Amino acid sequence: MTTVDILLRYVVPPTESVAAALANTREVYGVRKLTFDKAAHTLRVEYDATRLSAADVTQLVRKAGLQVIEEVPLAAIQPAPEPAPAA
């Protein structure tokens, strides 16, 4: 198994019906985890790349009703480095 994350930016927050449909995407073999960041309007999907491609995952999310506008490169989103301990 090769676990990969994809980060998708969406237009409007999901309605209850869209959220329920997205929850059902977890039933798709290969989709492992869905994480919303409401402030950034993004959805991170963890999936098995041996079973699905990024295009497959994006299509699943769109079919669930979420209006995806772009895939955000994960390399651009890196946590700030922690300061080195004082010696």
C-alpha positions, 0 to 999 in steps of 0.5 A: 500500500502506498498512502498519499494525500491530496489537498483540494480547495472548494468553493462553498462549505459542504451542505449536510447532504454533501457531507453525508455523500463525502462520508460515503466515499470512505466506503470506496476501497482505497480512500482512507481518511477525509479531513476538512479545514474550514478556514482554508476551504480545503479537504485533505484526502488520504488514499491508497495510490495503488488503488486510486489516482489523484484524478479518481479521488477528485472525481469521487469528491466532485460526484459527492457534490463538493465544488472543487476549484483546484488541487493545492500542492502539498509541498507548498504547505509545510509546517513552520520549523520548530525553533532550536532549543537554547544551549 
